Amino acid sequence: MNDTANHDRRFHGAADRLRAADRIARLDVPRVVALSLAGLAATSVLDVGTGTGVFAEAFAAAGLAVTGIDTNASLLAMARGYAPMAQFIEAPAEQIPLPEGSFDLVFLGHVLHEADDPLAALQEARRVTRQRVAILEWPYRDEPAGPPLAHRLDPAAVADLSARAGFRGVETIQLEHMDFYRLTL
């Protein structure tokens, strides 16, 4: 399934860039994990587009059973090294090969803007969650870090996609360097 070279919007580049200190600081991982779990009695999480497992590792450290999916087999191999307690599966966000209602939380960190079909990715996330979907995305502004503006998602587009995927509501929280969304079932 490693077909990342055929997709303009998917991550390209050195995997070590995904764990660069400045990028990790920009992600605000502890706060994002706390916001994702706020008000939930969660024991399990699916990390969609896990990459090298930055968030999988953090969710596991918070005591959750973690499964990560990604289309890039080499990134998954790295994730296994960082989060050996998690399970990792090679799969696209639009076709999650897991049963309905498998997870308390589904987390999409910097993946919705890369999905071939963002609506299908959200529909799949909704299908496999029991409680919540959380999304972390680059802010919709042109800046040197992250993807070009043409690949970023406007918050209104995230709200529209979420409604079309069957979510009742979207809470948007602007972090210092990122946009965070909590979707209500």
N, C-alpha and C positions, 0 to 999 in steps of 0.2 A: 503493500500500500504506500510505499514511500514515493509519492509523486509530487513532492514539493517543488521540483524544478519546473513543473508545468503550470504553476499558479503564481501570477504576478503579485498577489497580495500576501502570500505566505512568507514567513520568516526566511530570509536568506542571509548567510553570513556565518561567521565563526560562532560556535556554540558558547565559547567562553565569554562572549559579549553579553549573553543572557544572564551571567552571574557577575558581571563587573560591579565593583563596589558602588560606583556612582549610580548605576541602574537600580541596584538593590535598594539604595537609599531613596531613590525617586519613587519606588514602588510602595514604600511605607508598609512593608509586609505585616508587622505586628498589628497595626491599626486596621488594615484591610481584613485580616483574619478575625479580629474582634468585631468589626462591623458586620462581617458575614454571619457570625454566630450570635449576634446580639438578639436576645429574646427567644432563642431556640434551645430546645433540649435535644441537641444533635449528637449523634454517635458516629455518623458516616458522612463522607463527602466524596463527590466525583469532581476531580479537577480536569476540566475539559481544556485541551490544548496545553497540557502540563509542561511541555518543553523539557527543560533540565530538572524540573521538579521543585522549583523554588517554593511555590505555594503548597505543593504536596508535602514537602518536608515540614513546613510551618504548621499545617493542619495536623500532621501526625504528632508533632511536638505538643500540640494542644490536646492530644488524647483521642483524636478521631481515627476511625478506620478509614483509610484513604485508598481510592482507586484513581489512577490518572490515565487519560487517553491522549494520544497525539498521533499524527500521521507520519511523523519522522522517527524512524527506528533508531537512528544514531542518537537523537536527543533522549529517547526513552532509555537507551542504555546508560546514558549519563544520569538520568533521573533515578534509575535503580541504584546507582552508586551513592547518591545523596540521600535517598529515602528508601533503604532496603526493606523497611517494614511495610511499605505500600505495595499495591498490586498495580502493574502497568500493562496497558493493552494498546496495540496499534490499531487505531480507528479514527475516522473523521467525526467531527462534531455533528454532522448532518445525519449520521447513521450509527448511533450508539448501540453496540451489540449487547445490551443488558436489559433485563426485564423492567417493566413499568414499576414505578415507585420503589426503586432499589436504594435510594439515598435520601437522607434528611436534607442535605444541601447539595446543590450543583453549583460549582464555581467556574466562571469563564473569565480567565485573566488574560487580557490582551489577545483574545482569539476571535471575538465576534467580528471585528473589522477585517479579519483575514479569512473568514468562512466563505466558501464558494456560494453558499445560500444562507445568509444570516437568519432568515425566517425559519428555515428548516432546522437550523442549529438550535434556535430558541424553542421550537416545538419539541425537539428531542429532549432538550434540557427539562422542559415542563413535564414530559412523559416520564422521565426517570426520577424526578424528585418527589418527595413526600411533603416537604415543608417550604422550601425556598430556593430561588435561583438568585445568585449574586454575580454581578458583572463588574470587572475593572477594565476601563478603557482609557486610552490617551485622550486628553481634552481636545475639543474641537477648535484648535487654533494652530496656526503655523508656527512651529518652533524647531530648533535644531535637533532635539532629542526625539526619537520615535519615528514613525512612518510619516510620509508626506500628507498634507492636509486632505488631498483627494482620497486617501485610504482611511481616514478617520471618520468616526460616526458622530453626527450632530445629536445632542440629547433628544431632540424632537424625533429623530429617526429611531433612536433606541426605544422611546415611548411608543411610537407607532408600531414597530416590529413586535414589541411586547404585547400590545393590545391584540394585534393580529394573531399572535401565537396563543392567545387565550388567557393571558394574565389579567387580573382585575386591577392591578395598580403598579406603579413604578415610583419608588422613592429615589431621588437623585441627591447624592452627597458629593460636593466638590471638595476634593482633597487638595493639598498644596500643589501636587504635580499630576494628579490623575482625576478621572471622574469615576465614581462608584455608584452602582445601581443595585437596589434590592427590589426584586419582583415578587408581588403578592399573588398567590394562587387564587 
